[in-house]
């Protein structure tokens, strides 16, 4: 009887098998974040980054269109001061071959994705990575959303 790598003990995350991708934690991108307090999101992602660094999990930093969206938030960049984020032009991180190649270069099979917005930063690359036979998981930190439970505003509205 064979076991599925997506169930049971084989599905658990371990530092030795995981790679972390942090997506779009830029000041401008926080503007339409309505689901969580920006400081909470910042603290959570910085905590996740520090844990990954402490456990030796390779971490890939990405931004989207830095000239408009701004650089990576400083507290996150401070965790990896010598690492330059991959500046993408695609909204879907997994459509950027530089990011995909960086993930593959780690040799890790379990992908942890933490992005500023669930709808865009996390969902799209997670679905696409899973479809390409990569192990994919979302981050345990709460990503933000364009909508909160208290409002019906839409992104960009």
Backbone as numpy.savetxt, mean C-alpha at the origin, in Angstrom:
# Nx Ny Nz CAx CAy CAz Cx Cy Cz
-3.45 -35.66 -0.43 -4.30 -34.48 -0.43 -3.41 -33.23 -0.43
-3.60 -32.38 -1.38 -2.79 -31.16 -1.46 -3.48 -30.03 -0.70
-2.68 -29.11 -0.25 -3.24 -27.96 0.46 -3.13 -26.74 -0.42
-4.04 -25.83 -0.22 -4.04 -24.59 -0.99 -3.16 -23.56 -0.29
-2.33 -22.84 -1.03 -1.51 -21.80 -0.40 -2.35 -20.61 0.06
-3.64 -20.61 -0.27 -4.51 -19.51 0.13 -5.36 -19.86 1.34
-5.11 -21.04 1.95 -5.86 -21.45 3.13 -4.93 -22.16 4.10
-5.31 -22.17 5.35 -4.53 -22.89 6.35 -3.25 -22.17 6.73
-2.33 -22.91 7.31 -1.08 -22.32 7.79 -0.26 -21.70 6.67
-0.38 -22.25 5.46 0.39 -21.71 4.33 -0.05 -20.29 3.96
-1.25 -19.90 4.38 -1.76 -18.58 4.04 -1.29 -17.50 5.01
-0.74 -17.90 6.14 -0.30 -16.92 7.12 0.87 -16.09 6.59
0.87 -14.84 6.98 1.97 -13.96 6.59 3.17 -14.20 7.49
4.33 -14.24 6.89 5.58 -14.32 7.65 6.52 -13.27 7.08
7.41 -12.73 7.90 8.34 -11.73 7.39 9.20 -12.25 6.25
9.53 -13.53 6.29 10.42 -14.11 5.29 9.78 -14.24 3.92
8.45 -14.26 3.86 7.75 -14.45 2.59 7.04 -13.19 2.10
7.05 -12.12 2.89 6.22 -10.96 2.59 7.00 -9.78 2.03
6.30 -8.98 1.26 6.78 -7.70 0.77 5.65 -6.69 0.98
5.99 -5.49 1.41 5.01 -4.45 1.68 5.11 -3.37 0.61
3.96 -2.98 0.07 3.89 -1.88 -0.89 3.03 -0.79 -0.26
3.61 0.40 -0.10 2.90 1.54 0.47 2.57 2.51 -0.66
1.28 2.83 -0.80 0.79 3.52 -1.98 0.17 4.88 -1.66
0.70 5.91 -2.28 0.10 7.25 -2.33 -0.10 7.96 -1.00
0.80 7.81 -0.08 0.70 8.54 1.18 1.35 9.92 0.98
0.62 10.77 0.27 1.08 12.10 -0.11 0.12 13.15 0.45
0.63 14.33 0.83 -0.22 15.35 1.43 -1.47 15.70 0.60
-1.31 15.89 -0.69 -2.44 16.28 -1.53 -3.51 15.19 -1.56
-3.08 13.94 -1.50 -4.02 12.82 -1.57 -4.90 12.75 -0.32
-4.46 13.34 0.77 -5.26 13.34 2.00 -6.47 14.28 1.90
-6.49 15.17 0.91 -7.54 16.19 0.82 -8.95 15.61 0.74
-9.14 14.51 0.03 -10.47 13.91 -0.09 -10.68 12.72 0.83
-9.85 12.59 1.82 -9.98 11.50 2.78 -11.03 11.87 3.82
-12.16 11.18 3.81 -13.25 11.52 4.72 -13.60 10.41 5.70
-13.01 9.25 5.56 -13.41 8.12 6.39 -12.65 8.02 7.71
-11.45 8.56 7.76 -10.62 8.49 8.96 -9.90 9.82 9.14
-9.52 10.10 10.36 -8.72 11.28 10.62 -7.34 11.10 9.97
-6.87 12.10 9.24 -5.57 11.98 8.58 -4.43 11.60 9.53
-4.44 12.13 10.74 -3.36 11.80 11.69 -3.40 10.33 12.07
-4.60 9.76 12.18 -4.70 8.34 12.50 -4.14 7.49 11.36
-4.47 7.85 10.13 -3.95 7.12 8.97 -2.43 7.24 8.93
-1.93 8.44 9.15 -0.48 8.66 9.17 0.19 7.80 10.24
-0.33 7.84 11.46 0.25 7.06 12.55 0.22 5.57 12.25
-0.89 5.10 11.67 -1.01 3.67 11.37 -0.02 3.23 10.29
0.10 4.01 9.23 1.01 3.60 8.15 2.47 3.71 8.60
2.78 4.70 9.40 4.15 4.82 9.91 4.45 3.65 10.85
3.48 3.27 11.67 3.66 2.10 12.54 3.86 0.83 11.75
3.07 0.66 10.70 3.22 -0.51 9.83 4.60 -0.51 9.17
5.04 0.64 8.69 6.35 0.75 8.04 7.48 0.41 9.02
7.37 0.90 10.24 8.39 0.61 11.25 8.41 -0.88 11.59
7.23 -1.49 11.69 7.17 -2.93 11.97 7.80 -3.72 10.82
7.47 -3.34 9.59 8.04 -4.03 8.43 9.56 -3.90 8.43
10.04 -2.70 8.69 11.49 -2.49 8.72 12.13 -3.32 9.83
11.51 -3.33 11.00 12.03 -4.08 12.13 12.09 -5.58 11.87
11.13 -6.09 11.12 11.09 -7.52 10.80 11.82 -7.87 9.50
12.41 -6.88 8.87 13.16 -7.14 7.64 12.30 -7.40 6.42
11.08 -6.87 6.42 10.19 -7.03 5.28 10.53 -5.95 4.25
10.90 -6.34 3.03 11.17 -5.33 2.01 9.93 -4.44 1.82
10.17 -3.15 1.72 9.08 -2.19 1.59 9.31 -1.33 0.36
8.27 -1.24 -0.46 8.32 -0.44 -1.68 7.42 0.77 -1.47
7.99 1.94 -1.63 7.25 3.19 -1.47 6.84 3.69 -2.85
5.58 4.12 -2.98 5.14 4.67 -4.26 4.37 5.96 -4.05
4.45 6.81 -5.05 3.65 8.04 -5.11 3.06 8.10 -6.51
2.08 8.97 -6.66 1.49 9.17 -7.98 1.62 10.64 -8.34
2.19 10.91 -9.47 2.37 12.27 -10.02 2.81 13.24 -8.92
4.03 13.07 -8.46 4.56 13.88 -7.36 4.47 15.38 -7.61
4.61 15.81 -8.85 4.59 17.26 -9.11 3.24 17.88 -8.77
2.16 17.08 -8.74 0.85 17.60 -8.34 0.43 17.07 -6.97
0.76 15.82 -6.68 0.31 15.19 -5.44 1.24 15.41 -4.26
2.43 15.89 -4.53 3.40 16.12 -3.47 4.26 14.90 -3.20
5.28 15.12 -2.42 6.19 14.05 -2.03 5.52 13.16 -0.99
6.13 12.06 -0.69 5.66 11.17 0.36 5.60 11.94 1.68
4.61 11.63 2.53 4.54 12.34 3.81 5.84 12.12 4.57
6.30 13.17 5.22 7.63 13.14 5.85 7.79 12.05 6.92
6.79 11.83 7.79 7.00 10.78 8.80 7.24 9.40 8.19
6.63 9.13 7.05 6.84 7.85 6.37 8.20 7.82 5.69
8.58 8.91 5.04 9.89 8.98 4.40 11.00 8.86 5.44
10.75 9.36 6.65 11.76 9.28 7.71 12.07 7.84 8.12
11.12 6.93 7.94 11.36 5.52 8.27 12.36 4.91 7.28
12.31 5.38 6.04 13.20 4.88 4.98 13.92 6.07 4.34
14.82 6.73 5.08 15.41 7.98 4.59 16.24 7.84 3.31
16.78 6.66 3.06 17.63 6.48 1.88 16.89 5.89 0.69
15.60 5.67 0.84 14.82 5.05 -0.23 13.99 6.09 -0.97
14.12 6.11 -2.27 13.32 7.03 -3.08 12.05 6.33 -3.54
10.88 6.96 -3.31 9.63 6.34 -3.76 9.59 6.22 -5.28
8.89 5.22 -5.76 8.64 5.08 -7.19 7.52 6.04 -7.53
7.81 7.01 -8.39 6.81 8.00 -8.79 6.08 7.48 -10.03
4.81 7.14 -9.85 4.02 6.55 -10.93 3.20 7.59 -11.67
2.77 7.21 -12.86 1.80 8.02 -13.60 0.48 7.27 -13.74
0.47 5.98 -13.46 -0.76 5.19 -13.50 -1.48 5.28 -12.16
-2.79 5.35 -12.18 -3.55 5.33 -10.93 -3.43 3.96 -10.27
-3.60 2.90 -11.06 -3.47 1.55 -10.55 -1.98 1.21 -10.43
-1.51 1.07 -9.23 -0.10 0.80 -8.97 0.41 -0.42 -9.72
-0.43 -1.44 -9.85 0.01 -2.69 -10.47 0.15 -2.57 -11.98
-0.31 -1.47 -12.58 -0.11 -1.25 -14.01 1.26 -0.64 -14.30
1.96 -0.22 -13.27 3.29 0.35 -13.45 4.33 -0.77 -13.37
4.97 -1.06 -14.47 5.90 -2.18 -14.54 7.08 -2.02 -13.59
7.46 -0.79 -13.30 8.57 -0.56 -12.37 8.21 -1.10 -10.98
6.96 -0.88 -10.56 6.50 -1.38 -9.27 6.45 -2.91 -9.28
5.85 -3.47 -10.32 5.74 -4.93 -10.43 7.14 -5.56 -10.41
8.07 -4.98 -11.14 9.44 -5.50 -11.17 10.10 -5.39 -9.80
9.84 -4.30 -9.09 10.42 -4.12 -7.75 9.88 -5.19 -6.79
8.59 -5.49 -6.89 8.00 -6.54 -6.05 8.62 -7.88 -6.40
8.69 -8.19 -7.68 9.26 -9.48 -8.12 10.72 -9.62 -7.71
11.46 -8.52 -7.74 12.89 -8.56 -7.41 13.14 -8.95 -5.95
12.14 -8.78 -5.10 12.32 -9.17 -3.70 12.30 -10.68 -3.53
11.68 -11.39 -4.49 11.56 -12.84 -4.38 10.52 -13.29 -3.38
9.76 -12.36 -2.84 8.74 -12.68 -1.84 7.44 -13.03 -2.54
6.66 -13.92 -1.94 5.43 -14.42 -2.56 4.16 -13.83 -1.96
4.26 -13.18 -0.82 3.06 -12.64 -0.17 3.12 -11.12 -0.17
2.13 -10.54 -0.80 2.08 -9.10 -1.02 1.16 -8.45 0.00
1.69 -7.50 0.73 0.89 -6.71 1.66 0.78 -5.32 1.06
-0.44 -4.85 0.88 -0.68 -3.56 0.25 -1.33 -2.62 1.26
-0.74 -1.46 1.44 -1.33 -0.42 2.29 -1.37 0.85 1.46
-2.57 1.32 1.21 -2.73 2.52 0.40 -3.61 3.53 1.10
-3.51 4.76 0.66 -4.28 5.81 1.30 -5.78 5.61 1.12
-6.21 5.18 -0.05 -7.64 4.98 -0.30 -7.91 3.52 -0.64
-8.89 2.94 0.02 -9.26 1.55 -0.26 -9.70 1.38 -1.70
-10.57 2.27 -2.18 -11.20 2.12 -3.49 -10.21 2.12 -4.64
-9.12 2.83 -4.50 -8.18 3.00 -5.61 -6.83 2.37 -5.27
-6.24 2.81 -4.19 -4.87 2.40 -3.87 -4.76 0.92 -3.51
-5.76 0.38 -2.84 -5.67 -1.01 -2.37 -6.40 -1.97 -3.29
-7.65 -1.67 -3.61 -8.49 -2.64 -4.33 -7.94 -2.99 -5.71
-7.64 -2.00 -6.52 -7.23 -2.27 -7.90 -5.93 -3.09 -7.98
-4.86 -2.70 -7.30 -3.65 -3.52 -7.41 -3.80 -4.89 -6.75
-4.59 -4.98 -5.68 -4.77 -6.29 -5.02 -5.48 -7.26 -5.95
-6.51 -6.80 -6.63 -7.25 -7.66 -7.57 -6.35 -8.07 -8.72
-5.62 -7.11 -9.27 -4.76 -7.41 -10.41 -3.60 -8.32 -10.02
-3.00 -8.09 -8.86 -1.90 -8.94 -8.41 -2.39 -10.36 -8.15
-3.56 -10.50 -7.55 -4.12 -11.83 -7.29 -4.41 -12.56 -8.59
-4.85 -11.84 -9.59 -5.15 -12.45 -10.89 -3.89 -12.95 -11.57
-2.75 -12.37 -11.24 -1.49 -12.78 -11.85 -0.75 -13.79 -10.98
-1.49 -14.45 -10.11 -0.97 -15.54 -9.27 -0.05 -15.06 -8.15
-0.03 -13.78 -7.86 0.70 -13.31 -6.69 -0.22 -13.47 -5.48
0.36 -13.77 -4.35 -0.44 -13.78 -3.13 -0.71 -12.33 -2.79
-1.91 -12.00 -2.46 -2.26 -10.61 -2.24 -3.07 -10.47 -0.97
-2.76 -9.46 -0.20 -3.54 -9.18 1.00 -3.56 -7.68 1.23
-4.57 -7.21 1.88 -4.63 -5.81 2.25 -3.88 -5.62 3.56
-3.67 -4.40 3.92 -2.97 -4.09 5.15 -3.91 -4.14 6.34
-3.37 -4.47 7.51 -4.18 -4.42 8.71 -4.46 -3.00 9.18
-3.78 -2.02 8.64 -4.07 -0.63 9.01 -5.25 -0.16 8.19
-6.13 0.65 8.76 -7.29 1.08 7.98 -6.91 2.11 6.93
-7.04 1.74 5.65 -6.85 2.77 4.63 -8.04 3.70 4.65
-7.91 4.82 4.03 -9.00 5.77 4.00 -9.98 5.47 2.89
-10.97 6.32 2.82 -11.98 6.20 1.78 -12.46 7.60 1.42
-13.04 7.70 0.24 -13.57 8.99 -0.20 -14.85 9.32 0.55
-15.53 8.30 1.02 -16.78 8.51 1.74 -16.62 8.07 3.18
-17.25 8.78 4.07 -17.28 8.33 5.45 -18.67 7.81 5.75
-18.84 7.27 6.91 -20.17 6.79 7.30 -21.11 7.95 7.56
-20.58 9.13 7.77 -21.41 10.28 8.12 -21.78 11.15 6.93
-21.20 10.90 5.78 -21.47 11.77 4.64 -21.63 10.96 3.37
-22.20 11.57 2.38 -22.35 10.91 1.09 -21.54 11.63 0.02
-20.54 12.41 0.41 -19.70 13.11 -0.55 -18.99 12.10 -1.43
-18.74 12.49 -2.63 -17.98 11.64 -3.55 -16.58 12.21 -3.71
-15.67 11.36 -4.12 -14.31 11.82 -4.37 -14.34 12.99 -5.34
-13.64 14.03 -5.01 -13.54 15.17 -5.90 -14.74 16.10 -5.84
-15.74 15.78 -5.03 -16.94 16.63 -4.96 -16.78 17.68 -3.89
